Amino acid sequence: MYKTNKVKIIITTARSSLFKDATIKQLQKYNIPYDNIIFDLYHAQRILINDYSNTNKYPTSISINLKRDTDELANILI
């Protein structure tokens, strides 16, 4: 999916931005692609809100929920 260059991956995390460098190193170690990371979120439900226009009348956002410490992401981003 990511290799098509038609998507942007934004990672959201409750992890403190104090761990930004360690997080980026971990993502690089496992070759996990991303465009941006948002740190310091509350450890709570997150809601994705995305608009769409008349030029593309179909909803264009996808939210993926992953169980922590699994390899599920690798299968999704192929």
PyMOL Python script that loads the backbone (N, CA, C, O; Angstrom):
from pymol import cmd

cmd.read_pdbstr("""\
ATOM      1  N   MET A   1       0.834  -1.187   0.000  1.00  0.00           N
ATOM      2  CA  MET A   1       0.000   0.000   0.000  1.00  0.00           C
ATOM      3  C   MET A   1       0.881   1.255   0.000  1.00  0.00           C
ATOM      4  O   MET A   1       0.682   2.149  -0.822  1.00  0.00           O
ATOM      5  N   TYR A   2       1.833   1.324   0.897  1.00  0.00           N
ATOM      6  CA  TYR A   2       2.664   2.521   1.022  1.00  0.00           C
ATOM      7  C   TYR A   2       3.531   2.734  -0.216  1.00  0.00           C
ATOM      8  O   TYR A   2       3.799   3.869  -0.611  1.00  0.00           O
ATOM      9  N   LYS A   3       3.961   1.643  -0.816  1.00  0.00           N
ATOM     10  CA  LYS A   3       4.864   1.721  -1.962  1.00  0.00           C
ATOM     11  C   LYS A   3       4.210   2.331  -3.200  1.00  0.00           C
ATOM     12  O   LYS A   3       4.905   2.636  -4.169  1.00  0.00           O
ATOM     13  N   THR A   4       2.904   2.512  -3.190  1.00  0.00           N
ATOM     14  CA  THR A   4       2.214   3.121  -4.326  1.00  0.00           C
ATOM     15  C   THR A   4       2.448   4.622  -4.399  1.00  0.00           C
ATOM     16  O   THR A   4       2.185   5.237  -5.431  1.00  0.00           O
ATOM     17  N   ASN A   5       2.935   5.215  -3.325  1.00  0.00           N
ATOM     18  CA  ASN A   5       3.121   6.670  -3.219  1.00  0.00           C
ATOM     19  C   ASN A   5       1.811   7.432  -3.348  1.00  0.00           C
ATOM     20  O   ASN A   5       1.801   8.607  -3.716  1.00  0.00           O
ATOM     21  N   LYS A   6       0.714   6.765  -3.046  1.00  0.00           N
ATOM     22  CA  LYS A   6      -0.601   7.405  -3.092  1.00  0.00           C
ATOM     23  C   LYS A   6      -1.225   7.518  -1.710  1.00  0.00           C
ATOM     24  O   LYS A   6      -2.399   7.865  -1.580  1.00  0.00           O
ATOM     25  N   VAL A   7      -0.449   7.229  -0.693  1.00  0.00           N
ATOM     26  CA  VAL A   7      -0.951   7.311   0.680  1.00  0.00           C
ATOM     27  C   VAL A   7       0.059   8.035   1.560  1.00  0.00           C
ATOM     28  O   VAL A   7       1.243   8.118   1.234  1.00  0.00           O
ATOM     29  N   LYS A   8      -0.418   8.544   2.654  1.00  0.00           N
ATOM     30  CA  LYS A   8       0.439   9.090   3.703  1.00  0.00           C
ATOM     31  C   LYS A   8       0.102   8.336   4.971  1.00  0.00           C
ATOM     32  O   LYS A   8      -1.067   8.113   5.286  1.00  0.00           O
ATOM     33  N   ILE A   9       1.129   7.950   5.690  1.00  0.00           N
ATOM     34  CA  ILE A   9       0.930   7.249   6.961  1.00  0.00           C
ATOM     35  C   ILE A   9       1.305   8.194   8.083  1.00  0.00           C
ATOM     36  O   ILE A   9       2.432   8.685   8.157  1.00  0.00           O
ATOM     37  N   ILE A  10       0.344   8.440   8.952  1.00  0.00           N
ATOM     38  CA  ILE A  10       0.556   9.283  10.122  1.00  0.00           C
ATOM     39  C   ILE A  10       0.343   8.398  11.344  1.00  0.00           C
ATOM     40  O   ILE A  10      -0.746   7.868  11.562  1.00  0.00           O
ATOM     41  N   ILE A  11       1.386   8.250  12.126  1.00  0.00           N
ATOM     42  CA  ILE A  11       1.325   7.416  13.325  1.00  0.00           C
ATOM     43  C   ILE A  11       0.925   8.298  14.496  1.00  0.00           C
ATOM     44  O   ILE A  11       1.480   9.380  14.686  1.00  0.00           O
ATOM     45  N   THR A  12      -0.038   7.834  15.278  1.00  0.00           N
ATOM     46  CA  THR A  12      -0.422   8.542  16.498  1.00  0.00           C
ATOM     47  C   THR A  12      -0.055   7.676  17.690  1.00  0.00           C
ATOM     48  O   THR A  12      -0.201   6.454  17.661  1.00  0.00           O
ATOM     49  N   THR A  13       0.424   8.330  18.736  1.00  0.00           N
ATOM     50  CA  THR A  13       0.860   7.576  19.910  1.00  0.00           C
ATOM     51  C   THR A  13       0.727   8.398  21.187  1.00  0.00           C
ATOM     52  O   THR A  13       0.857   9.622  21.183  1.00  0.00           O
ATOM     53  N   ALA A  14       0.470   7.700  22.252  1.00  0.00           N
ATOM     54  CA  ALA A  14       0.462   8.336  23.567  1.00  0.00           C
ATOM     55  C   ALA A  14       1.884   8.417  24.122  1.00  0.00           C
ATOM     56  O   ALA A  14       2.122   9.013  25.172  1.00  0.00           O
ATOM     57  N   ARG A  15       2.810   7.814  23.409  1.00  0.00           N
ATOM     58  CA  ARG A  15       4.213   7.843  23.836  1.00  0.00           C
ATOM     59  C   ARG A  15       4.685   9.293  23.931  1.00  0.00           C
ATOM     60  O   ARG A  15       4.367  10.115  23.071  1.00  0.00           O
ATOM     61  N   SER A  16       5.431   9.592  24.963  1.00  0.00           N
ATOM     62  CA  SER A  16       5.947  10.941  25.158  1.00  0.00           C
ATOM     63  C   SER A  16       6.920  11.316  24.046  1.00  0.00           C
ATOM     64  O   SER A  16       7.675  10.474  23.558  1.00  0.00           O
ATOM     65  N   SER A  17       6.897  12.573  23.657  1.00  0.00           N
ATOM     66  CA  SER A  17       7.841  13.050  22.645  1.00  0.00           C
ATOM     67  C   SER A  17       9.281  12.984  23.146  1.00  0.00           C
ATOM     68  O   SER A  17      10.219  13.132  22.363  1.00  0.00           O
ATOM     69  N   LEU A  18       9.456  12.763  24.443  1.00  0.00           N
ATOM     70  CA  LEU A  18      10.804  12.548  24.983  1.00  0.00           C
ATOM     71  C   LEU A  18      11.429  11.292  24.367  1.00  0.00           C
ATOM     72  O   LEU A  18      12.652  11.153  24.346  1.00  0.00           O
ATOM     73  N   PHE A  19      10.589  10.380  23.865  1.00  0.00           N
ATOM     74  CA  PHE A  19      11.059   9.133  23.266  1.00  0.00           C
ATOM     75  C   PHE A  19      11.041   9.179  21.738  1.00  0.00           C
ATOM     76  O   PHE A  19      11.063   8.139  21.079  1.00  0.00           O
ATOM     77  N   LYS A  20      11.001  10.382  21.187  1.00  0.00           N
ATOM     78  CA  LYS A  20      10.926  10.529  19.729  1.00  0.00           C
ATOM     79  C   LYS A  20      12.094   9.845  19.017  1.00  0.00           C
ATOM     80  O   LYS A  20      11.883   9.071  18.083  1.00  0.00           O
ATOM     81  N   ASP A  21      13.305  10.122  19.445  1.00  0.00           N
ATOM     82  CA  ASP A  21      14.476   9.533  18.786  1.00  0.00           C
ATOM     83  C   ASP A  21      14.455   8.005  18.870  1.00  0.00           C
ATOM     84  O   ASP A  21      14.723   7.325  17.880  1.00  0.00           O
ATOM     85  N   ALA A  22      14.141   7.472  20.035  1.00  0.00           N
ATOM     86  CA  ALA A  22      14.092   6.015  20.221  1.00  0.00           C
ATOM     87  C   ALA A  22      12.988   5.402  19.361  1.00  0.00           C
ATOM     88  O   ALA A  22      13.160   4.319  18.801  1.00  0.00           O
ATOM     89  N   THR A  23      11.870   6.089  19.259  1.00  0.00           N
ATOM     90  CA  THR A  23      10.750   5.599  18.446  1.00  0.00           C
ATOM     91  C   THR A  23      11.130   5.559  16.974  1.00  0.00           C
ATOM     92  O   THR A  23      10.857   4.573  16.290  1.00  0.00           O
ATOM     93  N   ILE A  24      11.746   6.603  16.489  1.00  0.00           N
ATOM     94  CA  ILE A  24      12.162   6.652  15.088  1.00  0.00           C
ATOM     95  C   ILE A  24      13.187   5.558  14.794  1.00  0.00           C
ATOM     96  O   ILE A  24      13.119   4.914  13.747  1.00  0.00           O
ATOM     97  N   LYS A  25      14.124   5.345  15.695  1.00  0.00           N
ATOM     98  CA  LYS A  25      15.108   4.275  15.506  1.00  0.00           C
ATOM     99  C   LYS A  25      14.426   2.910  15.449  1.00  0.00           C
ATOM    100  O   LYS A  25      14.808   2.054  14.651  1.00  0.00           O
ATOM    101  N   GLN A  26      13.428   2.712  16.289  1.00  0.00           N
ATOM    102  CA  GLN A  26      12.706   1.436  16.303  1.00  0.00           C
ATOM    103  C   GLN A  26      11.939   1.244  14.991  1.00  0.00           C
ATOM    104  O   GLN A  26      11.942   0.147  14.431  1.00  0.00           O
ATOM    105  N   LEU A  27      11.297   2.277  14.507  1.00  0.00           N
ATOM    106  CA  LEU A  27      10.576   2.188  13.231  1.00  0.00           C
ATOM    107  C   LEU A  27      11.538   1.886  12.082  1.00  0.00           C
ATOM    108  O   LEU A  27      11.225   1.090  11.198  1.00  0.00           O
ATOM    109  N   GLN A  28      12.701   2.521  12.100  1.00  0.00           N
ATOM    110  CA  GLN A  28      13.706   2.267  11.066  1.00  0.00           C
ATOM    111  C   GLN A  28      14.235   0.832  11.150  1.00  0.00           C
ATOM    112  O   GLN A  28      14.431   0.172  10.129  1.00  0.00           O
ATOM    113  N   LYS A  29      14.460   0.366  12.366  1.00  0.00           N
ATOM    114  CA  LYS A  29      14.980  -0.992  12.569  1.00  0.00           C
ATOM    115  C   LYS A  29      14.066  -2.030  11.929  1.00  0.00           C
ATOM    116  O   LYS A  29      14.540  -3.005  11.345  1.00  0.00           O
ATOM    117  N   TYR A  30      12.765  -1.823  12.038  1.00  0.00           N
ATOM    118  CA  TYR A  30      11.795  -2.779  11.504  1.00  0.00           C
ATOM    119  C   TYR A  30      11.236  -2.356  10.142  1.00  0.00           C
ATOM    120  O   TYR A  30      10.254  -2.924   9.662  1.00  0.00           O
ATOM    121  N   ASN A  31      11.864  -1.361   9.531  1.00  0.00           N
ATOM    122  CA  ASN A  31      11.458  -0.886   8.192  1.00  0.00           C
ATOM    123  C   ASN A  31       9.978  -0.531   8.119  1.00  0.00           C
ATOM    124  O   ASN A  31       9.294  -0.890   7.161  1.00  0.00           O
ATOM    125  N   ILE A  32       9.494   0.167   9.123  1.00  0.00           N
ATOM    126  CA  ILE A  32       8.094   0.601   9.144  1.00  0.00           C
ATOM    127  C   ILE A  32       8.023   2.005   8.552  1.00  0.00           C
ATOM    128  O   ILE A  32       8.579   2.951   9.111  1.00  0.00           O
ATOM    129  N   PRO A  33       7.344   2.134   7.432  1.00  0.00           N
ATOM    130  CA  PRO A  33       7.269   3.445   6.783  1.00  0.00           C
ATOM    131  C   PRO A  33       6.260   4.361   7.470  1.00  0.00           C
ATOM    132  O   PRO A  33       5.283   3.901   8.061  1.00  0.00           O
ATOM    133  N   TYR A  34       6.513   5.655   7.382  1.00  0.00           N
ATOM    134  CA  TYR A  34       5.582   6.647   7.929  1.00  0.00           C
ATOM    135  C   TYR A  34       5.942   8.000   7.354  1.00  0.00           C
ATOM    136  O   TYR A  34       7.062   8.206   6.885  1.00  0.00           O
ATOM    137  N   ASP A  35       5.003   8.915   7.390  1.00  0.00           N
ATOM    138  CA  ASP A  35       5.248  10.282   6.941  1.00  0.00           C
ATOM    139  C   ASP A  35       5.333  11.265   8.095  1.00  0.00           C
ATOM    140  O   ASP A  35       6.035  12.274   8.016  1.00  0.00           O
ATOM    141  N   ASN A  36       4.616  10.965   9.165  1.00  0.00           N
ATOM    142  CA  ASN A  36       4.604  11.856  10.320  1.00  0.00           C
ATOM    143  C   ASN A  36       4.235  11.039  11.557  1.00  0.00           C
ATOM    144  O   ASN A  36       3.577  10.004  11.456  1.00  0.00           O
ATOM    145  N   ILE A  37       4.661  11.511  12.706  1.00  0.00           N
ATOM    146  CA  ILE A  37       4.298  10.880  13.977  1.00  0.00           C
ATOM    147  C   ILE A  37       3.778  11.977  14.899  1.00  0.00           C
ATOM    148  O   ILE A  37       4.405  13.025  15.051  1.00  0.00           O
ATOM    149  N   ILE A  38       2.640  11.726  15.500  1.00  0.00           N
ATOM    150  CA  ILE A  38       2.084  12.653  16.486  1.00  0.00           C
ATOM    151  C   ILE A  38       2.235  11.994  17.854  1.00  0.00           C
ATOM    152  O   ILE A  38       1.648  10.945  18.116  1.00  0.00           O
ATOM    153  N   PHE A  39       3.022  12.617  18.714  1.00  0.00           N
ATOM    154  CA  PHE A  39       3.297  12.108  20.051  1.00  0.00           C
ATOM    155  C   PHE A  39       2.412  12.805  21.089  1.00  0.00           C
ATOM    156  O   PHE A  39       1.673  13.736  20.768  1.00  0.00           O
ATOM    157  N   ASP A  40       2.501  12.347  22.308  1.00  0.00           N
ATOM    158  CA  ASP A  40       1.905  13.002  23.487  1.00  0.00           C
ATOM    159  C   ASP A  40       0.379  13.018  23.484  1.00  0.00           C
ATOM    160  O   ASP A  40      -0.225  13.899  24.095  1.00  0.00           O
ATOM    161  N   LEU A  41      -0.247  12.069  22.812  1.00  0.00           N
ATOM    162  CA  LEU A  41      -1.710  11.996  22.848  1.00  0.00           C
ATOM    163  C   LEU A  41      -2.164  11.333  24.135  1.00  0.00           C
ATOM    164  O   LEU A  41      -1.387  10.645  24.797  1.00  0.00           O
ATOM    165  N   TYR A  42      -3.406  11.539  24.483  1.00  0.00           N
ATOM    166  CA  TYR A  42      -3.948  10.867  25.654  1.00  0.00           C
ATOM    167  C   TYR A  42      -4.044   9.376  25.381  1.00  0.00           C
ATOM    168  O   TYR A  42      -4.260   8.956  24.244  1.00  0.00           O
ATOM    169  N   HIS A  43      -3.886   8.592  26.410  1.00  0.00           N
ATOM    170  CA  HIS A  43      -4.040   7.135  26.307  1.00  0.00           C
ATOM    171  C   HIS A  43      -5.539   6.852  26.356  1.00  0.00           C
ATOM    172  O   HIS A  43      -6.078   6.419  27.375  1.00  0.00           O
ATOM    173  N   ALA A  44      -6.192   7.109  25.229  1.00  0.00           N
ATOM    174  CA  ALA A  44      -7.649   7.019  25.155  1.00  0.00           C
ATOM    175  C   ALA A  44      -8.062   6.804  23.706  1.00  0.00           C
ATOM    176  O   ALA A  44      -7.212   6.753  22.817  1.00  0.00           O
ATOM    177  N   GLN A  45      -9.344   6.681  23.469  1.00  0.00           N
ATOM    178  CA  GLN A  45      -9.873   6.503  22.123  1.00  0.00           C
ATOM    179  C   GLN A  45      -9.509   7.692  21.242  1.00  0.00           C
ATOM    180  O   GLN A  45      -9.530   8.840  21.686  1.00  0.00           O
ATOM    181  N   ARG A  46      -9.177   7.402  19.994  1.00  0.00           N
ATOM    182  CA  ARG A  46      -8.875   8.455  19.027  1.00  0.00           C
ATOM    183  C   ARG A  46      -9.874   8.350  17.894  1.00  0.00           C
ATOM    184  O   ARG A  46     -10.229   7.251  17.469  1.00  0.00           O
ATOM    185  N   ILE A  47     -10.319   9.468  17.414  1.00  0.00           N
ATOM    186  CA  ILE A  47     -11.307   9.499  16.342  1.00  0.00           C
ATOM    187  C   ILE A  47     -10.694  10.208  15.144  1.00  0.00           C
ATOM    188  O   ILE A  47     -10.206  11.332  15.263  1.00  0.00           O
ATOM    189  N   LEU A  48     -10.721   9.555  14.001  1.00  0.00           N
ATOM    190  CA  LEU A  48     -10.211  10.126  12.767  1.00  0.00           C
ATOM    191  C   LEU A  48     -11.354  10.836  12.050  1.00  0.00           C
ATOM    192  O   LEU A  48     -12.409  10.249  11.805  1.00  0.00           O
ATOM    193  N   ILE A  49     -11.132  12.106  11.716  1.00  0.00           N
ATOM    194  CA  ILE A  49     -12.124  12.871  10.961  1.00  0.00           C
ATOM    195  C   ILE A  49     -11.468  13.312   9.655  1.00  0.00           C
ATOM    196  O   ILE A  49     -10.421  13.960   9.662  1.00  0.00           O
ATOM    197  N   ASN A  50     -12.088  12.958   8.551  1.00  0.00           N
ATOM    198  CA  ASN A  50     -11.527  13.263   7.244  1.00  0.00           C
ATOM    199  C   ASN A  50     -12.659  13.696   6.315  1.00  0.00           C
ATOM    200  O   ASN A  50     -13.688  13.025   6.226  1.00  0.00           O
ATOM    201  N   ASP A  51     -12.466  14.807   5.633  1.00  0.00           N
ATOM    202  CA  ASP A  51     -13.507  15.248   4.696  1.00  0.00           C
ATOM    203  C   ASP A  51     -13.219  14.715   3.298  1.00  0.00           C
ATOM    204  O   ASP A  51     -12.119  14.232   3.027  1.00  0.00           O
ATOM    205  N   TYR A  52     -14.192  14.801   2.425  1.00  0.00           N
ATOM    206  CA  TYR A  52     -14.004  14.472   1.018  1.00  0.00           C
ATOM    207  C   TYR A  52     -14.823  15.437   0.190  1.00  0.00           C
ATOM    208  O   TYR A  52     -15.762  16.057   0.687  1.00  0.00           O
ATOM    209  N   SER A  53     -14.460  15.559  -1.078  1.00  0.00           N
ATOM    210  CA  SER A  53     -15.055  16.615  -1.901  1.00  0.00           C
ATOM    211  C   SER A  53     -15.850  16.065  -3.073  1.00  0.00           C
ATOM    212  O   SER A  53     -15.957  14.852  -3.249  1.00  0.00           O
ATOM    213  N   ASN A  54     -16.399  16.958  -3.862  1.00  0.00           N
ATOM    214  CA  ASN A  54     -17.160  16.563  -5.047  1.00  0.00           C
ATOM    215  C   ASN A  54     -16.287  15.879  -6.093  1.00  0.00           C
ATOM    216  O   ASN A  54     -16.783  15.074  -6.881  1.00  0.00           O
ATOM    217  N   THR A  55     -15.000  16.188  -6.108  1.00  0.00           N
ATOM    218  CA  THR A  55     -14.108  15.558  -7.089  1.00  0.00           C
ATOM    219  C   THR A  55     -13.823  14.105  -6.750  1.00  0.00           C
ATOM    220  O   THR A  55     -13.449  13.326  -7.627  1.00  0.00           O
ATOM    221  N   ASN A  56     -13.991  13.737  -5.512  1.00  0.00           N
ATOM    222  CA  ASN A  56     -13.863  12.342  -5.092  1.00  0.00           C
ATOM    223  C   ASN A  56     -14.918  12.138  -4.016  1.00  0.00           C
ATOM    224  O   ASN A  56     -14.662  12.384  -2.837  1.00  0.00           O
ATOM    225  N   LYS A  57     -16.086  11.696  -4.410  1.00  0.00           N
ATOM    226  CA  LYS A  57     -17.224  11.655  -3.496  1.00  0.00           C
ATOM    227  C   LYS A  57     -17.213  10.467  -2.543  1.00  0.00           C
ATOM    228  O   LYS A  57     -18.166  10.265  -1.790  1.00  0.00           O
ATOM    229  N   TYR A  58     -16.144   9.684  -2.574  1.00  0.00           N
ATOM    230  CA  TYR A  58     -16.068   8.518  -1.696  1.00  0.00           C
ATOM    231  C   TYR A  58     -15.141   8.802  -0.520  1.00  0.00           C
ATOM    232  O   TYR A  58     -14.091   9.419  -0.700  1.00  0.00           O
ATOM    233  N   PRO A  59     -15.506   8.371   0.662  1.00  0.00           N
ATOM    234  CA  PRO A  59     -14.616   8.560   1.819  1.00  0.00           C
ATOM    235  C   PRO A  59     -13.231   7.979   1.526  1.00  0.00           C
ATOM    236  O   PRO A  59     -13.106   6.877   0.992  1.00  0.00           O
ATOM    237  N   THR A  60     -12.217   8.726   1.878  1.00  0.00           N
ATOM    238  CA  THR A  60     -10.860   8.347   1.503  1.00  0.00           C
ATOM    239  C   THR A  60      -9.931   8.038   2.670  1.00  0.00           C
ATOM    240  O   THR A  60      -8.734   7.845   2.456  1.00  0.00           O
ATOM    241  N   SER A  61     -10.428   7.987   3.866  1.00  0.00           N
ATOM    242  CA  SER A  61      -9.542   7.698   4.986  1.00  0.00           C
ATOM    243  C   SER A  61      -9.798   6.288   5.513  1.00  0.00           C
ATOM    244  O   SER A  61     -10.901   5.750   5.423  1.00  0.00           O
ATOM    245  N   ILE A  62      -8.742   5.725   6.059  1.00  0.00           N
ATOM    246  CA  ILE A  62      -8.813   4.401   6.666  1.00  0.00           C
ATOM    247  C   ILE A  62      -8.097   4.483   8.008  1.00  0.00           C
ATOM    248  O   ILE A  62      -7.018   5.066   8.116  1.00  0.00           O
ATOM    249  N   SER A  63      -8.694   3.908   8.999  1.00  0.00           N
ATOM    250  CA  SER A  63      -8.061   3.815  10.298  1.00  0.00           C
ATOM    251  C   SER A  63      -7.773   2.344  10.571  1.00  0.00           C
ATOM    252  O   SER A  63      -8.639   1.489  10.384  1.00  0.00           O
ATOM    253  N   ILE A  64      -6.564   2.058  11.009  1.00  0.00           N
ATOM    254  CA  ILE A  64      -6.169   0.682  11.294  1.00  0.00           C
ATOM    255  C   ILE A  64      -5.821   0.583  12.775  1.00  0.00           C
ATOM    256  O   ILE A  64      -4.981   1.332  13.274  1.00  0.00           O
ATOM    257  N   ASN A  65      -6.457  -0.325  13.457  1.00  0.00           N
ATOM    258  CA  ASN A  65      -6.152  -0.572  14.860  1.00  0.00           C
ATOM    259  C   ASN A  65      -5.348  -1.856  14.969  1.00  0.00           C
ATOM    260  O   ASN A  65      -5.751  -2.899  14.453  1.00  0.00           O
ATOM    261  N   LEU A  66      -4.208  -1.775  15.643  1.00  0.00           N
ATOM    262  CA  LEU A  66      -3.328  -2.923  15.790  1.00  0.00           C
ATOM    263  C   LEU A  66      -3.174  -3.306  17.253  1.00  0.00           C
ATOM    264  O   LEU A  66      -3.050  -2.449  18.127  1.00  0.00           O
ATOM    265  N   LYS A  67      -3.185  -4.585  17.496  1.00  0.00           N
ATOM    266  CA  LYS A  67      -2.889  -5.054  18.844  1.00  0.00           C
ATOM    267  C   LYS A  67      -1.397  -4.819  19.089  1.00  0.00           C
ATOM    268  O   LYS A  67      -0.569  -5.089  18.219  1.00  0.00           O
ATOM    269  N   ARG A  68      -1.070  -4.324  20.253  1.00  0.00           N
ATOM    270  CA  ARG A  68       0.306  -3.994  20.586  1.00  0.00           C
ATOM    271  C   ARG A  68       1.211  -5.228  20.521  1.00  0.00           C
ATOM    272  O   ARG A  68       0.804  -6.337  20.866  1.00  0.00           O
ATOM    273  N   ASP A  69       2.426  -5.007  20.078  1.00  0.00           N
ATOM    274  CA  ASP A  69       3.478  -6.026  20.033  1.00  0.00           C
ATOM    275  C   ASP A  69       3.135  -7.222  19.156  1.00  0.00           C
ATOM    276  O   ASP A  69       3.429  -8.365  19.503  1.00  0.00           O
ATOM    277  N   THR A  70       2.510  -6.947  18.017  1.00  0.00           N
ATOM    278  CA  THR A  70       2.240  -8.004  17.040  1.00  0.00           C
ATOM    279  C   THR A  70       2.893  -7.624  15.714  1.00  0.00           C
ATOM    280  O   THR A  70       3.387  -6.508  15.553  1.00  0.00           O
ATOM    281  N   ASP A  71       2.891  -8.550  14.780  1.00  0.00           N
ATOM    282  CA  ASP A  71       3.453  -8.300  13.452  1.00  0.00           C
ATOM    283  C   ASP A  71       2.373  -7.987  12.432  1.00  0.00           C
ATOM    284  O   ASP A  71       2.615  -8.117  11.232  1.00  0.00           O
ATOM    285  N   GLU A  72       1.203  -7.583  12.864  1.00  0.00           N
ATOM    286  CA  GLU A  72       0.083  -7.346  11.960  1.00  0.00           C
ATOM    287  C   GLU A  72       0.372  -6.263  10.930  1.00  0.00           C
ATOM    288  O   GLU A  72      -0.080  -6.365   9.790  1.00  0.00           O
ATOM    289  N   LEU A  73       1.111  -5.233  11.308  1.00  0.00           N
ATOM    290  CA  LEU A  73       1.348  -4.106  10.409  1.00  0.00           C
ATOM    291  C   LEU A  73       2.063  -4.541   9.138  1.00  0.00           C
ATOM    292  O   LEU A  73       1.746  -4.057   8.052  1.00  0.00           O
ATOM    293  N   ALA A  74       3.014  -5.438   9.265  1.00  0.00           N
ATOM    294  CA  ALA A  74       3.765  -5.893   8.089  1.00  0.00           C
ATOM    295  C   ALA A  74       2.836  -6.477   7.034  1.00  0.00           C
ATOM    296  O   ALA A  74       3.066  -6.275   5.842  1.00  0.00           O
ATOM    297  N   ASN A  75       1.810  -7.184   7.433  1.00  0.00           N
ATOM    298  CA  ASN A  75       0.873  -7.779   6.481  1.00  0.00           C
ATOM    299  C   ASN A  75      -0.037  -6.731   5.841  1.00  0.00           C
ATOM    300  O   ASN A  75      -0.497  -6.922   4.716  1.00  0.00           O
ATOM    301  N   ILE A  76      -0.298  -5.647   6.529  1.00  0.00           N
ATOM    302  CA  ILE A  76      -1.202  -4.612   6.017  1.00  0.00           C
ATOM    303  C   ILE A  76      -0.489  -3.700   5.026  1.00  0.00           C
ATOM    304  O   ILE A  76      -1.094  -3.278   4.041  1.00  0.00           O
ATOM    305  N   LEU A  77       0.771  -3.391   5.262  1.00  0.00           N
ATOM    306  CA  LEU A  77       1.481  -2.402   4.453  1.00  0.00           C
ATOM    307  C   LEU A  77       2.156  -2.977   3.221  1.00  0.00           C
ATOM    308  O   LEU A  77       2.879  -2.255   2.534  1.00  0.00           O
ATOM    309  N   ILE A  78       1.951  -4.216   2.927  1.00  0.00           N
ATOM    310  CA  ILE A  78       2.584  -4.839   1.756  1.00  0.00           C
ATOM    311  C   ILE A  78       2.059  -4.205   0.494  1.00  0.00           C
ATOM    312  O   ILE A  78       2.466  -4.586  -0.604  1.00  0.00           O
TER     313      ILE A  78
END
""", "prot")
cmd.dss("prot")
cmd.show_as("cartoon", "prot")
cmd.util.cbc("prot")
cmd.orient("prot")
